[in-house]
Amino acid sequence: MVARRQADSHHAVECEVEEREVHEEEVPEEFGSRPFEPDH
């Protein structure tokens, strides 16, 4: 499991970025209809 973590460490970062990008893509639709408060 440790070896796999080292091999996928870069992929894990990409997954986090992808999730963030997908979330940002979903925001604009509701952004104009209702105010949105950032959690972070």
N, CA, C and O atoms as CSV, one atom per row, in Angstrom:
chain,resi,resn,atom,element,x,y,z
A,1,MET,N,N,0.839,-1.205,0.000
A,1,MET,CA,C,0.000,0.000,0.000
A,1,MET,C,C,0.876,1.258,0.000
A,1,MET,O,O,0.537,2.261,-0.628
A,2,VAL,N,N,1.991,1.192,0.703
A,2,VAL,CA,C,2.879,2.356,0.751
A,2,VAL,C,C,3.457,2.640,-0.627
A,2,VAL,O,O,3.498,3.788,-1.070
A,3,ALA,N,N,3.903,1.581,-1.304
A,3,ALA,CA,C,4.482,1.760,-2.640
A,3,ALA,C,C,3.437,2.353,-3.580
A,3,ALA,O,O,3.746,3.222,-4.395
A,4,ARG,N,N,2.210,1.881,-3.462
A,4,ARG,CA,C,1.137,2.387,-4.321
A,4,ARG,C,C,0.899,3.866,-4.019
A,4,ARG,O,O,0.664,4.660,-4.930
A,5,ARG,N,N,0.960,4.226,-2.755
A,5,ARG,CA,C,0.749,5.638,-2.395
A,5,ARG,C,C,1.814,6.512,-3.044
A,5,ARG,O,O,1.501,7.568,-3.595
A,6,GLN,N,N,3.061,6.082,-2.984
A,6,GLN,CA,C,4.139,6.870,-3.584
A,6,GLN,C,C,3.936,6.990,-5.084
A,6,GLN,O,O,4.198,8.042,-5.666
A,7,ALA,N,N,3.471,5.919,-5.712
A,7,ALA,CA,C,3.280,5.933,-7.161
A,7,ALA,C,C,2.088,6.807,-7.541
A,7,ALA,O,O,2.104,7.461,-8.584
A,8,ASP,N,N,1.062,6.819,-6.703
A,8,ASP,CA,C,-0.157,7.565,-7.024
A,8,ASP,C,C,-0.189,8.933,-6.342
A,8,ASP,O,O,-1.203,9.628,-6.399
A,9,SER,N,N,0.913,9.321,-5.700
A,9,SER,CA,C,0.906,10.600,-4.987
A,9,SER,C,C,0.583,11.742,-5.941
A,9,SER,O,O,-0.210,12.623,-5.609
A,10,HIS,N,N,1.189,11.732,-7.121
A,10,HIS,CA,C,0.923,12.797,-8.098
A,10,HIS,C,C,-0.507,12.689,-8.612
A,10,HIS,O,O,-1.180,13.701,-8.810
A,11,HIS,N,N,-0.964,11.466,-8.825
A,11,HIS,CA,C,-2.335,11.260,-9.322
A,11,HIS,C,C,-3.342,11.753,-8.287
A,11,HIS,O,O,-4.380,12.314,-8.641
A,12,ALA,N,N,-3.032,11.543,-7.008
A,12,ALA,CA,C,-3.941,11.979,-5.949
A,12,ALA,C,C,-4.118,13.492,-6.019
A,12,ALA,O,O,-5.231,13.995,-5.868
A,13,VAL,N,N,-3.037,14.208,-6.245
A,13,VAL,CA,C,-3.122,15.667,-6.348
A,13,VAL,C,C,-3.993,16.049,-7.536
A,13,VAL,O,O,-4.802,16.973,-7.448
A,14,GLU,N,N,-3.826,15.340,-8.640
A,14,GLU,CA,C,-4.635,15.638,-9.826
A,14,GLU,C,C,-6.108,15.394,-9.532
A,14,GLU,O,O,-6.968,16.139,-10.001
A,15,CYS,N,N,-6.404,14.355,-8.759
A,15,CYS,CA,C,-7.803,14.053,-8.423
A,15,CYS,C,C,-8.392,15.210,-7.624
A,15,CYS,O,O,-9.526,15.623,-7.869
A,16,GLU,N,N,-7.627,15.734,-6.670
A,16,GLU,CA,C,-8.131,16.847,-5.865
A,16,GLU,C,C,-8.401,18.056,-6.755
A,16,GLU,O,O,-9.417,18.732,-6.599
A,17,VAL,N,N,-7.496,18.325,-7.683
A,17,VAL,CA,C,-7.670,19.462,-8.589
A,17,VAL,C,C,-8.898,19.252,-9.462
A,17,VAL,O,O,-9.672,20.182,-9.688
A,18,GLU,N,N,-9.075,18.025,-9.956
A,18,GLU,CA,C,-10.227,17.743,-10.818
A,18,GLU,C,C,-11.520,17.977,-10.049
A,18,GLU,O,O,-12.457,18.571,-10.582
A,19,GLU,N,N,-11.581,17.516,-8.801
A,19,GLU,CA,C,-12.793,17.706,-8.003
A,19,GLU,C,C,-13.068,19.194,-7.815
A,19,GLU,O,O,-14.216,19.634,-7.864
A,20,ARG,N,N,-12.006,19.959,-7.600
A,20,ARG,CA,C,-12.172,21.398,-7.406
A,20,ARG,C,C,-12.682,22.038,-8.697
A,20,ARG,O,O,-13.581,22.878,-8.660
A,21,GLU,N,N,-12.115,21.646,-9.834
A,21,GLU,CA,C,-12.536,22.223,-11.117
A,21,GLU,C,C,-13.990,21.880,-11.404
A,21,GLU,O,O,-14.752,22.733,-11.860
A,22,VAL,N,N,-14.378,20.641,-11.140
A,22,VAL,CA,C,-15.767,20.227,-11.385
A,22,VAL,C,C,-16.698,21.060,-10.515
A,22,VAL,O,O,-17.753,21.498,-10.972
A,23,HIS,N,N,-16.308,21.280,-9.258
A,23,HIS,CA,C,-17.150,22.071,-8.355
A,23,HIS,C,C,-17.266,23.503,-8.865
A,23,HIS,O,O,-18.346,24.093,-8.829
A,24,GLU,N,N,-16.161,24.058,-9.337
A,24,GLU,CA,C,-16.196,25.434,-9.843
A,24,GLU,C,C,-17.069,25.525,-11.088
A,24,GLU,O,O,-17.718,26.543,-11.323
A,25,GLU,N,N,-17.084,24.466,-11.880
A,25,GLU,CA,C,-17.907,24.481,-13.095
A,25,GLU,C,C,-19.385,24.456,-12.732
A,25,GLU,O,O,-20.212,25.011,-13.455
A,26,GLU,N,N,-19.722,23.815,-11.615
A,26,GLU,CA,C,-21.128,23.714,-11.217
A,26,GLU,C,C,-21.615,25.006,-10.558
A,26,GLU,O,O,-22.816,25.274,-10.533
A,27,VAL,N,N,-20.700,25.796,-10.032
A,27,VAL,CA,C,-21.083,27.011,-9.307
A,27,VAL,C,C,-21.728,28.078,-10.201
A,27,VAL,O,O,-22.790,28.590,-9.847
A,28,PRO,N,N,-21.130,28.432,-11.345
A,28,PRO,CA,C,-21.639,29.553,-12.160
A,28,PRO,C,C,-23.131,29.483,-12.445
A,28,PRO,O,O,-23.786,30.525,-12.492
A,29,GLU,N,N,-23.692,28.294,-12.639
A,29,GLU,CA,C,-25.117,28.195,-12.968
A,29,GLU,C,C,-25.969,28.794,-11.851
A,29,GLU,O,O,-26.913,29.536,-12.122
A,30,GLU,N,N,-25.644,28.478,-10.609
A,30,GLU,CA,C,-26.442,28.987,-9.488
A,30,GLU,C,C,-25.942,30.363,-9.041
A,30,GLU,O,O,-26.603,31.053,-8.265
A,31,PHE,N,N,-24.781,30.745,-9.535
A,31,PHE,CA,C,-24.175,31.999,-9.072
A,31,PHE,C,C,-25.061,33.186,-9.420
A,31,PHE,O,O,-25.210,34.102,-8.612
A,32,GLY,N,N,-25.652,33.183,-10.615
A,32,GLY,CA,C,-26.465,34.323,-11.034
A,32,GLY,C,C,-27.848,34.288,-10.411
A,32,GLY,O,O,-28.460,35.339,-10.221
A,33,SER,N,N,-28.357,33.103,-10.088
A,33,SER,CA,C,-29.725,32.996,-9.585
A,33,SER,C,C,-29.780,33.262,-8.084
A,33,SER,O,O,-30.764,33.807,-7.585
A,34,ARG,N,N,-28.730,32.880,-7.367
A,34,ARG,CA,C,-28.766,33.108,-5.923
A,34,ARG,C,C,-27.358,33.317,-5.375
A,34,ARG,O,O,-26.418,32.704,-5.881
A,35,PRO,N,N,-27.183,34.149,-4.373
A,35,PRO,CA,C,-25.857,34.418,-3.795
A,35,PRO,C,C,-25.264,33.156,-3.199
A,35,PRO,O,O,-25.984,32.313,-2.663
A,36,PHE,N,N,-23.947,33.029,-3.294
A,36,PHE,CA,C,-23.304,31.822,-2.780
A,36,PHE,C,C,-22.190,32.221,-1.826
A,36,PHE,O,O,-21.342,33.049,-2.158
A,37,GLU,N,N,-22.200,31.620,-0.630
A,37,GLU,CA,C,-21.202,31.958,0.379
A,37,GLU,C,C,-20.103,30.902,0.391
A,37,GLU,O,O,-20.386,29.723,0.606
A,38,PRO,N,N,-18.864,31.300,0.167
A,38,PRO,CA,C,-17.740,30.345,0.166
A,38,PRO,C,C,-17.510,29.749,1.546
A,38,PRO,O,O,-17.505,30.469,2.544
A,39,ASP,N,N,-17.318,28.433,1.606
A,39,ASP,CA,C,-17.060,27.778,2.895
A,39,ASP,C,C,-15.625,28.031,3.335
A,39,ASP,O,O,-15.321,28.043,4.527
A,40,HIS,N,N,-14.740,28.235,2.349
A,40,HIS,CA,C,-13.331,28.433,2.654
A,40,HIS,C,C,-12.817,29.643,1.906
A,40,HIS,O,O,-11.641,29.988,2.024
